[in-house]
Amino acid sequence: MKVGVLALQGSFLDHCKSLELCNFNYVLVKRIEDLDNIDSLIVPGGESTSMKVIQSEQNLFNEVDKVIKKGLPTLTTCAGTILLAKDVIDGETCIPNLDIQIQRNAYGRQNQSFEGDVKFLNNSDIYCFIRAPKILNILSENVKPIAFHNDEVVGVQQHNVVGLTYHPELTNDAFYIEWLKQYLKSGEYVGTF
């Protein structure tokens, strides 16, 4: 099992720690050839505009889009979810694989980041929202809400892609790690709901 972690900018090293807890091998994806022979993909949080600029010379996002559309199990967090959203308020569509409308930095600036209770599938825990985006609308029936903060949807799944607006890789609680193991292997969570 080899997981690709997009490593242009942002929290990719924290996701690598999660993968180490899962006993998964990983490769840092910085070039197109790094996408070869990976079994799943993580697109981390960070700064979506910076990631777009960094990859532009080699057009890496086109190749990322292709492997996701072929069915590669893919997890996105925070800015990664912005990159995969179909409609971005105050930003550009980059790798549209999630039929959602999202707003960048919806909760405010860096100093307005917070920890909040999230119900993720059948588990509740405290997670970090760092300059987090907000899912404003679900644009198709193919999108299933899977995580909630209060009444807000903060996580969705569409086919082989899970998009979260928060950072589970910063806490690595037992439920998240078990979910991650199953999801990256099969593209679905096989635990009880």
C-alpha positions as CSV (number, residue, x, y, z in Angstrom):
1,M,0.0,0.0,0.0
2,K,1.6,3.3,-1.1
3,V,-0.2,6.6,-0.5
4,G,0.7,9.7,-2.4
5,V,0.7,12.9,-0.3
6,L,0.6,16.2,-2.3
7,A,3.6,18.0,-0.9
8,L,3.6,21.4,-2.6
9,Q,2.9,23.4,0.6
10,G,0.9,23.1,3.8
11,S,0.3,20.3,6.3
12,F,1.6,17.4,4.3
13,L,4.1,16.2,6.9
14,D,1.3,15.9,9.5
15,H,-0.6,13.6,7.1
16,C,2.6,11.6,6.8
17,K,2.6,11.1,10.5
18,S,-1.0,9.8,10.2
19,L,0.1,7.3,7.5
20,E,3.0,6.1,9.7
21,L,0.4,5.3,12.4
22,C,-1.4,3.3,9.8
23,N,1.8,1.5,8.8
24,F,1.4,2.7,5.2
25,N,4.2,3.6,2.9
26,Y,3.9,7.0,1.3
27,V,5.5,9.2,-1.4
28,L,5.6,13.0,-1.4
29,V,4.0,14.1,-4.6
30,K,5.8,17.1,-6.0
31,R,6.1,16.1,-9.7
32,I,3.9,14.2,-12.1
33,E,6.0,11.1,-12.0
34,D,5.4,10.9,-8.2
35,L,1.8,9.9,-9.0
36,D,3.0,6.6,-10.6
37,N,2.0,3.4,-8.8
38,I,0.2,5.0,-5.9
39,D,-2.8,3.3,-4.4
40,S,-4.5,6.4,-2.9
41,L,-4.0,10.1,-2.5
42,I,-4.1,12.8,0.2
43,V,-4.4,16.5,-0.7
44,P,-3.6,18.4,2.5
45,G,-4.6,21.8,3.9
46,G,-2.4,24.8,3.4
47,E,-2.9,27.7,1.1
48,S,-4.8,26.8,-2.0
49,T,-3.7,29.8,-4.1
50,S,-0.1,29.1,-3.3
51,M,-0.4,25.4,-4.2
52,K,-2.0,26.4,-7.6
53,V,0.9,28.7,-8.4
54,I,3.6,26.2,-7.3
55,Q,2.3,23.4,-9.5
56,S,1.5,25.6,-12.6
57,E,4.9,25.2,-14.3
58,Q,4.4,21.4,-14.8
59,N,0.6,21.5,-14.7
60,L,0.6,18.8,-11.9
61,F,-3.1,19.4,-11.1
62,N,-4.2,18.1,-14.5
63,E,-2.5,14.8,-13.7
64,V,-3.9,14.7,-10.2
65,D,-7.4,15.3,-11.7
66,K,-6.9,12.3,-14.0
67,V,-5.9,9.8,-11.3
68,I,-8.8,10.9,-9.1
69,K,-11.3,10.6,-12.0
70,K,-10.0,7.0,-12.5
71,G,-11.2,6.1,-9.0
72,L,-8.2,6.6,-6.8
73,P,-9.3,6.8,-3.2
74,T,-8.6,10.4,-2.3
75,L,-8.8,12.4,1.0
76,T,-8.7,16.2,1.1
77,T,-8.5,18.4,4.1
78,C,-9.1,22.2,4.4
79,A,-7.4,23.8,1.4
80,G,-7.3,20.5,-0.3
81,T,-11.1,20.5,-0.3
82,I,-11.1,23.9,-1.8
83,L,-8.9,22.6,-4.6
84,L,-11.4,19.8,-5.4
85,A,-14.6,21.9,-5.1
86,K,-16.7,22.5,-8.2
87,D,-17.6,26.1,-7.1
88,V,-15.3,28.3,-5.0
89,I,-16.4,31.6,-3.6
90,D,-13.6,34.1,-3.6
91,G,-11.3,31.7,-5.5
92,E,-10.8,29.6,-8.6
93,T,-12.0,26.1,-9.5
94,C,-8.8,23.9,-9.8
95,I,-9.5,20.1,-9.7
96,P,-13.3,19.9,-9.7
97,N,-14.2,16.4,-8.3
98,L,-16.6,17.4,-5.5
99,D,-20.0,18.8,-6.4
100,I,-19.9,21.4,-3.6
101,Q,-19.9,25.2,-3.3
102,I,-17.2,26.3,-0.8
103,Q,-16.1,29.6,0.7
104,R,-12.4,30.1,1.5
105,N,-11.5,31.4,5.0
106,A,-15.2,31.4,5.9
107,Y,-14.7,31.6,9.7
108,G,-12.2,34.5,9.5
109,R,-8.5,35.1,9.7
110,Q,-5.8,32.9,11.3
111,N,-6.4,34.3,14.8
112,Q,-10.1,33.2,14.5
113,S,-9.1,29.6,14.0
114,F,-10.7,27.3,16.5
115,E,-11.2,23.7,17.9
116,G,-14.7,22.4,17.6
117,D,-16.7,19.3,18.2
118,V,-17.2,17.3,15.0
119,K,-19.6,14.3,14.4
120,F,-17.7,12.3,11.8
121,L,-19.7,9.2,10.8
122,N,-20.6,7.5,14.1
123,N,-17.9,9.2,16.2
124,S,-17.6,12.6,17.9
125,D,-14.4,14.3,18.7
126,I,-12.6,17.7,18.8
127,Y,-10.8,18.8,15.7
128,C,-9.0,21.9,14.5
129,F,-10.4,24.4,12.0
130,I,-7.5,26.6,10.8
131,R,-8.6,29.4,8.5
132,A,-11.2,26.9,7.5
133,P,-13.4,26.9,4.4
134,K,-17.2,26.4,4.7
135,I,-19.3,24.1,2.5
136,L,-22.2,26.4,1.5
137,N,-24.1,24.1,-0.8
138,I,-24.2,20.6,-2.0
139,L,-24.6,20.7,-5.7
140,S,-25.6,17.1,-6.6
141,E,-27.2,13.9,-5.2
142,N,-23.8,12.2,-5.6
143,V,-22.5,14.1,-2.5
144,K,-23.1,12.5,0.9
145,P,-22.5,14.6,4.1
146,I,-20.4,12.5,6.5
147,A,-19.2,15.1,9.1
148,F,-21.0,17.9,11.0
149,H,-20.0,20.8,13.3
150,N,-23.1,21.9,15.0
151,D,-25.6,22.0,12.1
152,E,-22.9,22.7,9.4
153,V,-21.7,20.1,7.0
154,V,-17.9,19.9,7.4
155,G,-17.2,16.7,5.5
156,V,-18.6,15.0,2.4
157,Q,-18.0,12.0,0.3
158,Q,-18.5,11.8,-3.5
159,H,-17.6,8.4,-5.0
160,N,-13.9,7.9,-4.3
161,V,-13.3,11.4,-2.7
162,V,-13.7,12.5,0.9
163,G,-13.4,16.2,1.5
164,L,-13.1,17.6,5.0
165,T,-12.9,21.3,6.0
166,Y,-11.0,20.6,9.2
167,H,-7.7,18.9,10.2
168,P,-8.0,15.4,11.6
169,E,-4.3,14.8,11.0
170,L,-3.4,17.2,13.8
171,T,-5.1,15.0,16.5
172,N,-4.9,11.5,15.0
173,D,-7.5,10.1,17.3
174,A,-8.1,6.3,17.2
175,F,-11.3,6.5,15.2
176,Y,-9.8,8.7,12.5
177,I,-6.7,6.4,12.1
178,E,-8.9,3.3,11.8
179,W,-11.2,5.1,9.3
180,L,-8.1,6.3,7.4
181,K,-6.7,2.7,7.1
182,Q,-10.0,1.4,5.7
183,Y,-10.7,4.3,3.5
184,L,-7.4,4.5,1.8
185,K,-7.4,0.8,1.1
186,S,-10.9,0.5,-0.3
187,G,-12.3,4.0,-1.0
188,E,-15.0,3.4,1.5
189,Y,-15.5,3.0,5.3
190,V,-16.6,-0.5,6.1
191,G,-17.2,0.1,9.8
192,T,-20.6,0.3,11.4
193,F,-22.7,3.5,10.9
